Amino acid sequence: MTTDELKSATAGLKAKGARNDPGIAEAARKESETTNAAMEKTAATHAKKTLSEIQDRCGETGADATKCPQ
């Protein structure tokens, strides 16, 4: 990217930023916080829940014996 292209792109982005609606930006931030909280909750419980589901299938044909209690 040349210096002129960079200046042009930067100016374009700044112009678009100046036209942004602060209310929309705030709504997006709040939605992001909600989504992040949901993902963190899932991340905190997913591994334990999934391992439990896998271990519940121990003894069935095709079960992953490496995940079954020995």
Residue pairs with C-beta under 8 A, 6 or more apart in sequence:
1 9
51 67
54 63
54 64
54 67
55 67
55 68
55 69
57 63
58 65
58 67
58 68
58 69
59 68
